[in-house]
């Protein structure tokens, strides 16, 4: 079974945006965004994903990646 890998840190680095700035613009706490950034979540609300994509001008596929485990 494969797994979902979160690439929020990479997209944030590409856009040169800090966690604090993204948190303020998205309206999600630093703690929760940090968990998303570090892949320590088991679910994400579509509204949160939409807000992140809007602020970062990206697609969900830029943040989420599927990897098949071998």
Secondary structure, 3 states (H helix, E strand, C coil): CCEEEECHHHHHHHHCCCHHHHHHHHCCCHHHHHHHHCCCCCCCCHHHHHHHHHHHCCCHHHHEEEECCC
